[in-house]
Every structure is written in C-alpha cells, then in structure tokens.
Amino acid sequence: MVLINNSHQKVTRVAKLKPFLSVPELKQRYRQALHPIEARRWQLLWLVALSKTIKEAAAIVGINYDNGLGLSNLEPSDVIAK
C-alpha cells in the first residue's frame, strides 16, 4: 500500500516490519552475527525496528538505499510513504 501526499512536501517512506522478532532479539542477532554481511542485515533490520527509515538505516550501516532494500528483503512496494 502506498499513501500519496498531494502537497509539495517531501515524502518519507517508512518500512513496517512484521512482528517476528523483538527489537532486543534483532539487536542480539546483529551483535552476535559471525559474518559481516549477516551482521549488516540484522543491524539494518534492528534500525528499521527502531523507527529509522531504510535510507537512514542504510547510511548508518554504510550501504546505499537499494542495497538496504535488498538486505532487508523488502520491495519498494512494501514501503509505505507517509
């Protein structure tokens, strides 16, 4: 679902994660991951769970937005504009 803002304001896309793991569980998986790519993926998911946008989380993790979408397994259509 995409919400469209008809004003001239910048649209911020917010990803909604399905409640599978809690925020502390995501953080634990990110911190305990042995492989760097796995750690980045869990860190990105943890940051999104903390209400960061994928763009913000990707910048923190050190990757671009498209890679952030790929690591999170989200499709652009899954991201809700707010």
C-alpha positions as a Markdown table, in Angstrom:
| # | Residue | x | y | z |
|---|---|---|---|---|
| 1 | Met | 0.0 | 0.0 | 0.0 |
| 2 | Val | 1.3 | 3.5 | -0.9 |
| 3 | Leu | -0.1 | 6.6 | 0.7 |
| 4 | Ile | 0.3 | 9.7 | -1.6 |
| 5 | Asn | 0.9 | 13.1 | -0.1 |
| 6 | Asn | -0.6 | 15.7 | -2.6 |
| 7 | Ser | 1.2 | 18.7 | -1.0 |
| 8 | His | 4.6 | 19.8 | -2.1 |
| 9 | Gln | 6.2 | 18.4 | 1.0 |
| 10 | Lys | 8.9 | 15.7 | 0.7 |
| 11 | Val | 7.5 | 12.2 | 1.1 |
| 12 | Thr | 9.2 | 10.0 | 3.7 |
| 13 | Arg | 8.9 | 6.3 | 3.1 |
| 14 | Val | 8.5 | 4.2 | 6.3 |
| 15 | Ala | 9.0 | 0.4 | 6.3 |
| 16 | Lys | 6.8 | -1.7 | 8.6 |
| 17 | Leu | 8.3 | -4.9 | 9.7 |
| 18 | Lys | 6.2 | -7.9 | 10.5 |
| 19 | Pro | 6.4 | -8.7 | 14.3 |
| 20 | Phe | 8.6 | -11.8 | 14.1 |
| 21 | Leu | 11.5 | -10.9 | 16.4 |
| 22 | Ser | 11.5 | -8.3 | 19.1 |
| 23 | Val | 13.8 | -5.2 | 19.0 |
| 24 | Pro | 16.2 | -6.7 | 21.6 |
| 25 | Glu | 16.3 | -10.0 | 19.6 |
| 26 | Leu | 17.2 | -8.2 | 16.4 |
| 27 | Lys | 20.0 | -6.3 | 18.3 |
| 28 | Gln | 21.3 | -9.6 | 19.7 |
| 29 | Arg | 21.4 | -11.2 | 16.3 |
| 30 | Tyr | 23.2 | -8.2 | 14.8 |
| 31 | Arg | 25.8 | -8.2 | 17.6 |
| 32 | Gln | 26.3 | -12.0 | 17.5 |
| 33 | Ala | 26.5 | -12.5 | 13.8 |
| 34 | Leu | 29.8 | -14.0 | 12.7 |
| 35 | His | 29.6 | -12.9 | 9.0 |
| 36 | Pro | 29.8 | -9.2 | 8.2 |
| 37 | Ile | 27.0 | -9.3 | 5.6 |
| 38 | Glu | 24.8 | -11.1 | 8.1 |
| 39 | Ala | 25.6 | -8.6 | 10.7 |
| 40 | Arg | 24.8 | -5.7 | 8.4 |
| 41 | Arg | 21.4 | -7.2 | 7.5 |
| 42 | Trp | 20.4 | -7.7 | 11.2 |
| 43 | Gln | 21.7 | -4.2 | 12.0 |
| 44 | Leu | 19.6 | -2.7 | 9.2 |
| 45 | Leu | 16.5 | -4.6 | 10.4 |
| 46 | Trp | 17.2 | -3.6 | 14.0 |
| 47 | Leu | 17.5 | 0.1 | 13.0 |
| 48 | Val | 14.3 | -0.1 | 11.0 |
| 49 | Ala | 12.6 | -1.6 | 14.0 |
| 50 | Leu | 13.8 | 1.4 | 16.0 |
| 51 | Ser | 11.8 | 3.6 | 13.5 |
| 52 | Lys | 14.6 | 4.6 | 11.2 |
| 53 | Thr | 13.8 | 4.8 | 7.5 |
| 54 | Ile | 15.6 | 2.3 | 5.3 |
| 55 | Lys | 17.5 | 5.2 | 3.8 |
| 56 | Glu | 18.7 | 6.4 | 7.3 |
| 57 | Ala | 19.5 | 2.8 | 8.4 |
| 58 | Ala | 21.4 | 2.1 | 5.1 |
| 59 | Ala | 23.5 | 5.2 | 5.7 |
| 60 | Ile | 24.3 | 4.2 | 9.2 |
| 61 | Val | 25.3 | 0.7 | 8.1 |
| 62 | Gly | 27.3 | 2.1 | 5.3 |
| 63 | Ile | 25.4 | 0.9 | 2.2 |
| 64 | Asn | 23.1 | 2.6 | -0.4 |
| 65 | Tyr | 19.3 | 2.6 | -0.3 |
| 66 | Asp | 18.9 | -0.1 | -3.0 |
| 67 | Asn | 21.3 | -2.4 | -1.1 |
| 68 | Gly | 19.3 | -1.6 | 2.0 |
| 69 | Leu | 16.1 | -2.8 | 0.3 |
| 70 | Gly | 17.9 | -5.9 | -0.8 |
| 71 | Leu | 19.4 | -6.7 | 2.6 |
| 72 | Ser | 16.0 | -6.2 | 4.2 |
| 73 | Asn | 14.2 | -8.3 | 1.6 |
| 74 | Leu | 11.7 | -5.5 | 1.2 |
| 75 | Glu | 10.4 | -4.5 | -2.2 |
| 76 | Pro | 9.7 | -0.8 | -3.0 |
| 77 | Ser | 6.0 | -1.6 | -3.0 |
| 78 | Asp | 6.3 | -2.8 | 0.6 |
| 79 | Val | 7.5 | 0.6 | 1.8 |
| 80 | Ile | 4.7 | 2.9 | 2.9 |
| 81 | Ala | 5.1 | 6.6 | 2.1 |
| 82 | Lys | 4.0 | 8.8 | 4.9 |
